[in-house]
């Protein structure tokens, strides 16, 4: 394989790895209050129950 193909592969891998490292460094936890967290859990439970009901109707 010619040298420029190796250069292209190295640049491609470097771009992917660099992007992943940048994404990891910029990821922050979302500060949620207890009230917001409770609302999220309740909404998720409602959506799960709705999905189970819809799956039961299909059978």
PyMOL Python script that loads the backbone (N, CA, C, O; Angstrom):
from pymol import cmd

cmd.read_pdbstr("""\
ATOM      1  N   UNK A   1       0.851  -1.177   0.000  1.00  0.00           N
ATOM      2  CA  UNK A   1       0.000   0.000   0.000  1.00  0.00           C
ATOM      3  C   UNK A   1       0.897   1.241   0.000  1.00  0.00           C
ATOM      4  O   UNK A   1       1.896   1.283   0.719  1.00  0.00           O
ATOM      5  N   UNK A   2       0.557   2.220  -0.778  1.00  0.00           N
ATOM      6  CA  UNK A   2       1.402   3.427  -0.840  1.00  0.00           C
ATOM      7  C   UNK A   2       1.340   4.229   0.462  1.00  0.00           C
ATOM      8  O   UNK A   2       0.432   4.069   1.278  1.00  0.00           O
ATOM      9  N   UNK A   3       2.348   5.101   0.622  1.00  0.00           N
ATOM     10  CA  UNK A   3       2.462   5.853   1.865  1.00  0.00           C
ATOM     11  C   UNK A   3       1.278   6.775   2.095  1.00  0.00           C
ATOM     12  O   UNK A   3       0.910   7.010   3.246  1.00  0.00           O
ATOM     13  N   UNK A   4       0.673   7.301   1.050  1.00  0.00           N
ATOM     14  CA  UNK A   4      -0.430   8.234   1.236  1.00  0.00           C
ATOM     15  C   UNK A   4      -1.704   7.517   1.695  1.00  0.00           C
ATOM     16  O   UNK A   4      -2.569   8.134   2.318  1.00  0.00           O
ATOM     17  N   UNK A   5      -1.825   6.239   1.396  1.00  0.00           N
ATOM     18  CA  UNK A   5      -2.953   5.471   1.911  1.00  0.00           C
ATOM     19  C   UNK A   5      -2.811   5.292   3.425  1.00  0.00           C
ATOM     20  O   UNK A   5      -3.791   5.395   4.163  1.00  0.00           O
ATOM     21  N   UNK A   6      -1.581   5.023   3.881  1.00  0.00           N
ATOM     22  CA  UNK A   6      -1.351   4.908   5.322  1.00  0.00           C
ATOM     23  C   UNK A   6      -1.605   6.242   6.013  1.00  0.00           C
ATOM     24  O   UNK A   6      -2.146   6.283   7.118  1.00  0.00           O
ATOM     25  N   UNK A   7      -1.214   7.320   5.363  1.00  0.00           N
ATOM     26  CA  UNK A   7      -1.449   8.655   5.914  1.00  0.00           C
ATOM     27  C   UNK A   7      -2.944   8.925   6.022  1.00  0.00           C
ATOM     28  O   UNK A   7      -3.413   9.444   7.036  1.00  0.00           O
ATOM     29  N   UNK A   8      -3.680   8.581   4.999  1.00  0.00           N
ATOM     30  CA  UNK A   8      -5.126   8.763   5.023  1.00  0.00           C
ATOM     31  C   UNK A   8      -5.771   7.948   6.140  1.00  0.00           C
ATOM     32  O   UNK A   8      -6.639   8.454   6.851  1.00  0.00           O
ATOM     33  N   UNK A   9      -5.354   6.688   6.303  1.00  0.00           N
ATOM     34  CA  UNK A   9      -5.886   5.848   7.381  1.00  0.00           C
ATOM     35  C   UNK A   9      -5.555   6.426   8.751  1.00  0.00           C
ATOM     36  O   UNK A   9      -6.405   6.439   9.641  1.00  0.00           O
ATOM     37  N   UNK A  10      -4.330   6.901   8.926  1.00  0.00           N
ATOM     38  CA  UNK A  10      -3.939   7.494  10.207  1.00  0.00           C
ATOM     39  C   UNK A  10      -4.764   8.744  10.502  1.00  0.00           C
ATOM     40  O   UNK A  10      -5.182   8.955  11.640  1.00  0.00           O
ATOM     41  N   UNK A  11      -4.999   9.568   9.491  1.00  0.00           N
ATOM     42  CA  UNK A  11      -5.827  10.760   9.691  1.00  0.00           C
ATOM     43  C   UNK A  11      -7.268  10.399  10.028  1.00  0.00           C
ATOM     44  O   UNK A  11      -7.890  11.040  10.875  1.00  0.00           O
ATOM     45  N   UNK A  12      -7.790   9.391   9.377  1.00  0.00           N
ATOM     46  CA  UNK A  12      -9.165   8.967   9.651  1.00  0.00           C
ATOM     47  C   UNK A  12      -9.294   8.452  11.084  1.00  0.00           C
ATOM     48  O   UNK A  12     -10.213   8.846  11.802  1.00  0.00           O
ATOM     49  N   UNK A  13      -8.381   7.575  11.505  1.00  0.00           N
ATOM     50  CA  UNK A  13      -8.431   7.065  12.871  1.00  0.00           C
ATOM     51  C   UNK A  13      -8.210   8.188  13.879  1.00  0.00           C
ATOM     52  O   UNK A  13      -8.871   8.228  14.917  1.00  0.00           O
ATOM     53  N   UNK A  14      -7.297   9.088  13.585  1.00  0.00           N
ATOM     54  CA  UNK A  14      -7.045  10.208  14.482  1.00  0.00           C
ATOM     55  C   UNK A  14      -8.255  11.102  14.642  1.00  0.00           C
ATOM     56  O   UNK A  14      -8.531  11.590  15.738  1.00  0.00           O
ATOM     57  N   UNK A  15      -8.978  11.321  13.556  1.00  0.00           N
ATOM     58  CA  UNK A  15     -10.186  12.140  13.611  1.00  0.00           C
ATOM     59  C   UNK A  15     -11.254  11.479  14.470  1.00  0.00           C
ATOM     60  O   UNK A  15     -11.891  12.142  15.289  1.00  0.00           O
ATOM     61  N   UNK A  16     -11.455  10.185  14.290  1.00  0.00           N
ATOM     62  CA  UNK A  16     -12.465   9.466  15.065  1.00  0.00           C
ATOM     63  C   UNK A  16     -12.095   9.464  16.541  1.00  0.00           C
ATOM     64  O   UNK A  16     -12.931   9.777  17.389  1.00  0.00           O
ATOM     65  N   UNK A  17     -10.870   9.120  16.853  1.00  0.00           N
ATOM     66  CA  UNK A  17     -10.440   9.060  18.258  1.00  0.00           C
ATOM     67  C   UNK A  17     -10.474  10.444  18.887  1.00  0.00           C
ATOM     68  O   UNK A  17     -10.895  10.587  20.035  1.00  0.00           O
ATOM     69  N   UNK A  18     -10.039  11.462  18.159  1.00  0.00           N
ATOM     70  CA  UNK A  18     -10.091  12.819  18.676  1.00  0.00           C
ATOM     71  C   UNK A  18     -11.512  13.278  18.956  1.00  0.00           C
ATOM     72  O   UNK A  18     -11.766  13.939  19.963  1.00  0.00           O
ATOM     73  N   UNK A  19     -12.434  12.935  18.075  1.00  0.00           N
ATOM     74  CA  UNK A  19     -13.835  13.300  18.274  1.00  0.00           C
ATOM     75  C   UNK A  19     -14.409  12.617  19.499  1.00  0.00           C
ATOM     76  O   UNK A  19     -15.136  13.237  20.275  1.00  0.00           O
ATOM     77  N   UNK A  20     -14.089  11.344  19.678  1.00  0.00           N
ATOM     78  CA  UNK A  20     -14.580  10.626  20.855  1.00  0.00           C
ATOM     79  C   UNK A  20     -14.017  11.207  22.148  1.00  0.00           C
ATOM     80  O   UNK A  20     -14.739  11.322  23.139  1.00  0.00           O
ATOM     81  N   UNK A  21     -12.738  11.575  22.149  1.00  0.00           N
ATOM     82  CA  UNK A  21     -12.152  12.179  23.336  1.00  0.00           C
ATOM     83  C   UNK A  21     -12.772  13.543  23.631  1.00  0.00           C
ATOM     84  O   UNK A  21     -13.006  13.877  24.792  1.00  0.00           O
ATOM     85  N   UNK A  22     -13.034  14.322  22.604  1.00  0.00           N
ATOM     86  CA  UNK A  22     -13.673  15.616  22.786  1.00  0.00           C
ATOM     87  C   UNK A  22     -15.084  15.447  23.333  1.00  0.00           C
ATOM     88  O   UNK A  22     -15.502  16.206  24.207  1.00  0.00           O
ATOM     89  N   UNK A  23     -15.816  14.472  22.836  1.00  0.00           N
ATOM     90  CA  UNK A  23     -17.156  14.201  23.317  1.00  0.00           C
ATOM     91  C   UNK A  23     -17.131  13.789  24.785  1.00  0.00           C
ATOM     92  O   UNK A  23     -17.968  14.229  25.572  1.00  0.00           O
ATOM     93  N   UNK A  24     -16.169  12.943  25.152  1.00  0.00           N
ATOM     94  CA  UNK A  24     -16.058  12.511  26.541  1.00  0.00           C
ATOM     95  C   UNK A  24     -15.742  13.679  27.467  1.00  0.00           C
ATOM     96  O   UNK A  24     -16.288  13.769  28.567  1.00  0.00           O
ATOM     97  N   UNK A  25     -14.870  14.562  27.029  1.00  0.00           N
ATOM     98  CA  UNK A  25     -14.489  15.698  27.866  1.00  0.00           C
ATOM     99  C   UNK A  25     -15.609  16.717  28.009  1.00  0.00           C
ATOM    100  O   UNK A  25     -15.691  17.405  29.027  1.00  0.00           O
ATOM    101  N   UNK A  26     -16.469  16.823  27.009  1.00  0.00           N
ATOM    102  CA  UNK A  26     -17.523  17.828  27.066  1.00  0.00           C
ATOM    103  C   UNK A  26     -18.802  17.306  27.715  1.00  0.00           C
ATOM    104  O   UNK A  26     -19.735  18.079  27.933  1.00  0.00           O
ATOM    105  N   UNK A  27     -18.865  16.038  28.023  1.00  0.00           N
ATOM    106  CA  UNK A  27     -20.063  15.462  28.626  1.00  0.00           C
ATOM    107  C   UNK A  27     -20.120  15.835  30.110  1.00  0.00           C
ATOM    108  O   UNK A  27     -19.176  15.596  30.862  1.00  0.00           O
ATOM    109  N   UNK A  28     -21.237  16.420  30.507  1.00  0.00           N
ATOM    110  CA  UNK A  28     -21.449  16.794  31.904  1.00  0.00           C
ATOM    111  C   UNK A  28     -22.721  16.138  32.399  1.00  0.00           C
ATOM    112  O   UNK A  28     -23.628  15.831  31.626  1.00  0.00           O
ATOM    113  N   UNK A  29     -22.767  15.933  33.702  1.00  0.00           N
ATOM    114  CA  UNK A  29     -23.989  15.423  34.292  1.00  0.00           C
ATOM    115  C   UNK A  29     -25.016  16.543  34.325  1.00  0.00           C
ATOM    116  O   UNK A  29     -24.673  17.715  34.481  1.00  0.00           O
ATOM    117  N   UNK A  30     -26.272  16.169  34.178  1.00  0.00           N
ATOM    118  CA  UNK A  30     -27.333  17.163  34.230  1.00  0.00           C
ATOM    119  C   UNK A  30     -27.740  17.361  35.692  1.00  0.00           C
ATOM    120  O   UNK A  30     -28.186  16.415  36.341  1.00  0.00           O
ATOM    121  N   UNK A  31     -27.594  18.563  36.206  1.00  0.00           N
ATOM    122  CA  UNK A  31     -28.020  18.795  37.582  1.00  0.00           C
ATOM    123  C   UNK A  31     -29.550  18.858  37.649  1.00  0.00           C
ATOM    124  O   UNK A  31     -30.157  19.813  37.165  1.00  0.00           O
ATOM    125  N   UNK A  32     -30.160  17.851  38.242  1.00  0.00           N
ATOM    126  CA  UNK A  32     -31.611  17.786  38.352  1.00  0.00           C
ATOM    127  C   UNK A  32     -32.011  17.871  39.818  1.00  0.00           C
ATOM    128  O   UNK A  32     -31.347  17.309  40.690  1.00  0.00           O
ATOM    129  N   UNK A  33     -33.090  18.572  40.074  1.00  0.00           N
ATOM    130  CA  UNK A  33     -33.612  18.611  41.436  1.00  0.00           C
ATOM    131  C   UNK A  33     -34.349  17.297  41.706  1.00  0.00           C
ATOM    132  O   UNK A  33     -34.647  16.535  40.786  1.00  0.00           O
ATOM    133  N   UNK A  34     -34.630  17.056  42.959  1.00  0.00           N
ATOM    134  CA  UNK A  34     -35.359  15.820  43.313  1.00  0.00           C
ATOM    135  C   UNK A  34     -36.739  15.806  42.668  1.00  0.00           C
ATOM    136  O   UNK A  34     -37.232  14.751  42.267  1.00  0.00           O
ATOM    137  N   UNK A  35     -37.361  16.978  42.569  1.00  0.00           N
ATOM    138  CA  UNK A  35     -38.695  17.069  41.969  1.00  0.00           C
ATOM    139  C   UNK A  35     -38.645  16.702  40.489  1.00  0.00           C
ATOM    140  O   UNK A  35     -39.500  15.959  40.008  1.00  0.00           O
ATOM    141  N   UNK A  36     -37.654  17.216  39.766  1.00  0.00           N
ATOM    142  CA  UNK A  36     -37.521  16.902  38.340  1.00  0.00           C
ATOM    143  C   UNK A  36     -37.213  15.426  38.132  1.00  0.00           C
ATOM    144  O   UNK A  36     -37.740  14.802  37.211  1.00  0.00           O
ATOM    145  N   UNK A  37     -36.367  14.872  38.979  1.00  0.00           N
ATOM    146  CA  UNK A  37     -36.021  13.457  38.876  1.00  0.00           C
ATOM    147  C   UNK A  37     -37.242  12.581  39.123  1.00  0.00           C
ATOM    148  O   UNK A  37     -37.461  11.596  38.419  1.00  0.00           O
ATOM    149  N   UNK A  38     -38.033  12.944  40.126  1.00  0.00           N
ATOM    150  CA  UNK A  38     -39.245  12.183  40.423  1.00  0.00           C
ATOM    151  C   UNK A  38     -40.229  12.261  39.253  1.00  0.00           C
ATOM    152  O   UNK A  38     -40.858  11.263  38.901  1.00  0.00           O
ATOM    153  N   UNK A  39     -40.361  13.451  38.650  1.00  0.00           N
ATOM    154  CA  UNK A  39     -41.243  13.609  37.493  1.00  0.00           C
ATOM    155  C   UNK A  39     -40.786  12.744  36.328  1.00  0.00           C
ATOM    156  O   UNK A  39     -41.604  12.152  35.625  1.00  0.00           O
ATOM    157  N   UNK A  40     -39.466  12.674  36.127  1.00  0.00           N
ATOM    158  CA  UNK A  40     -38.931  11.839  35.047  1.00  0.00           C
ATOM    159  C   UNK A  40     -39.221  10.364  35.288  1.00  0.00           C
ATOM    160  O   UNK A  40     -39.605   9.648  34.363  1.00  0.00           O
ATOM    161  N   UNK A  41     -39.043   9.909  36.517  1.00  0.00           N
ATOM    162  CA  UNK A  41     -39.313   8.503  36.842  1.00  0.00           C
ATOM    163  C   UNK A  41     -40.794   8.182  36.641  1.00  0.00           C
ATOM    164  O   UNK A  41     -41.145   7.126  36.116  1.00  0.00           O
ATOM    165  N   UNK A  42     -41.653   9.101  37.063  1.00  0.00           N
ATOM    166  CA  UNK A  42     -43.092   8.876  36.905  1.00  0.00           C
ATOM    167  C   UNK A  42     -43.465   8.812  35.427  1.00  0.00           C
ATOM    168  O   UNK A  42     -44.232   7.940  35.019  1.00  0.00           O
ATOM    169  N   UNK A  43     -42.927   9.732  34.622  1.00  0.00           N
ATOM    170  CA  UNK A  43     -43.225   9.758  33.182  1.00  0.00           C
ATOM    171  C   UNK A  43     -42.707   8.486  32.505  1.00  0.00           C
ATOM    172  O   UNK A  43     -43.381   7.932  31.637  1.00  0.00           O
ATOM    173  N   UNK A  44     -41.522   8.022  32.894  1.00  0.00           N
ATOM    174  CA  UNK A  44     -40.983   6.778  32.326  1.00  0.00           C
ATOM    175  C   UNK A  44     -41.855   5.584  32.675  1.00  0.00           C
ATOM    176  O   UNK A  44     -42.092   4.712  31.839  1.00  0.00           O
ATOM    177  N   UNK A  45     -42.334   5.549  33.916  1.00  0.00           N
ATOM    178  CA  UNK A  45     -43.202   4.442  34.327  1.00  0.00           C
ATOM    179  C   UNK A  45     -44.501   4.472  33.533  1.00  0.00           C
ATOM    180  O   UNK A  45     -45.001   3.426  33.121  1.00  0.00           O
ATOM    181  N   UNK A  46     -45.053   5.669  33.316  1.00  0.00           N
ATOM    182  CA  UNK A  46     -46.283   5.776  32.522  1.00  0.00           C
ATOM    183  C   UNK A  46     -46.055   5.315  31.089  1.00  0.00           C
ATOM    184  O   UNK A  46     -46.896   4.617  30.522  1.00  0.00           O
ATOM    185  N   UNK A  47     -44.936   5.697  30.505  1.00  0.00           N
ATOM    186  CA  UNK A  47     -44.634   5.289  29.128  1.00  0.00           C
ATOM    187  C   UNK A  47     -44.429   3.779  29.035  1.00  0.00           C
ATOM    188  O   UNK A  47     -44.861   3.155  28.066  1.00  0.00           O
ATOM    189  N   UNK A  48     -43.772   3.186  30.038  1.00  0.00           N
ATOM    190  CA  UNK A  48     -43.581   1.736  30.045  1.00  0.00           C
ATOM    191  C   UNK A  48     -44.918   1.013  30.153  1.00  0.00           C
ATOM    192  O   UNK A  48     -45.148   0.016  29.468  1.00  0.00           O
ATOM    193  N   UNK A  49     -45.808   1.523  31.022  1.00  0.00           N
ATOM    194  CA  UNK A  49     -47.125   0.901  31.176  1.00  0.00           C
ATOM    195  C   UNK A  49     -47.919   1.010  29.877  1.00  0.00           C
ATOM    196  O   UNK A  49     -48.589   0.061  29.471  1.00  0.00           O
ATOM    197  N   UNK A  50     -47.840   2.171  29.228  1.00  0.00           N
ATOM    198  CA  UNK A  50     -48.542   2.365  27.957  1.00  0.00           C
ATOM    199  C   UNK A  50     -48.007   1.411  26.892  1.00  0.00           C
ATOM    200  O   UNK A  50     -48.780   0.831  26.129  1.00  0.00           O
ATOM    201  N   UNK A  51     -46.690   1.252  26.842  1.00  0.00           N
ATOM    202  CA  UNK A  51     -46.084   0.345  25.861  1.00  0.00           C
ATOM    203  C   UNK A  51     -46.498  -1.100  26.125  1.00  0.00           C
ATOM    204  O   UNK A  51     -46.758  -1.855  25.187  1.00  0.00           O
ATOM    205  N   UNK A  52     -46.561  -1.485  27.395  1.00  0.00           N
ATOM    206  CA  UNK A  52     -46.992  -2.854  27.727  1.00  0.00           C
ATOM    207  C   UNK A  52     -48.447  -3.078  27.322  1.00  0.00           C
ATOM    208  O   UNK A  52     -48.796  -4.139  26.805  1.00  0.00           O
ATOM    209  N   UNK A  53     -49.299  -2.069  27.562  1.00  0.00           N
ATOM    210  CA  UNK A  53     -50.716  -2.195  27.168  1.00  0.00           C
ATOM    211  C   UNK A  53     -50.832  -2.336  25.663  1.00  0.00           C
ATOM    212  O   UNK A  53     -51.603  -3.164  25.177  1.00  0.00           O
ATOM    213  N   UNK A  54     -50.070  -1.530  24.910  1.00  0.00           N
ATOM    214  CA  UNK A  54     -50.131  -1.595  23.453  1.00  0.00           C
ATOM    215  C   UNK A  54     -49.591  -2.921  22.935  1.00  0.00           C
ATOM    216  O   UNK A  54     -50.116  -3.460  21.961  1.00  0.00           O
ATOM    217  N   UNK A  55     -48.553  -3.452  23.569  1.00  0.00           N
ATOM    218  CA  UNK A  55     -48.018  -4.756  23.159  1.00  0.00           C
ATOM    219  C   UNK A  55     -49.008  -5.857  23.447  1.00  0.00           C
ATOM    220  O   UNK A  55     -49.105  -6.816  22.682  1.00  0.00           O
ATOM    221  N   UNK A  56     -49.747  -5.740  24.536  1.00  0.00           N
ATOM    222  CA  UNK A  56     -50.747  -6.741  24.887  1.00  0.00           C
ATOM    223  C   UNK A  56     -51.921  -6.744  23.923  1.00  0.00           C
ATOM    224  O   UNK A  56     -52.518  -7.791  23.668  1.00  0.00           O
ATOM    225  N   UNK A  57     -52.256  -5.568  23.382  1.00  0.00           N
ATOM    226  CA  UNK A  57     -53.357  -5.481  22.429  1.00  0.00           C
ATOM    227  C   UNK A  57     -52.986  -6.097  21.087  1.00  0.00           C
ATOM    228  O   UNK A  57     -53.859  -6.596  20.376  1.00  0.00           O
ATOM    229  N   UNK A  58     -51.714  -6.070  20.734  1.00  0.00           N
ATOM    230  CA  UNK A  58     -51.275  -6.593  19.455  1.00  0.00           C
ATOM    231  C   UNK A  58     -51.346  -8.106  19.392  1.00  0.00           C
ATOM    232  O   UNK A  58     -51.487  -8.683  18.314  1.00  0.00           O
ATOM    233  N   UNK A  59     -51.248  -8.739  20.530  1.00  0.00           N
ATOM    234  CA  UNK A  59     -51.186 -10.216  20.520  1.00  0.00           C
ATOM    235  C   UNK A  59     -52.529 -10.835  20.382  1.00  0.00           C
ATOM    236  O   UNK A  59     -52.645 -12.061  20.358  1.00  0.00           O
TER     237      UNK A  59
END
""", "prot")
cmd.dss("prot")
cmd.show_as("cartoon", "prot")
cmd.util.cbc("prot")
cmd.orient("prot")
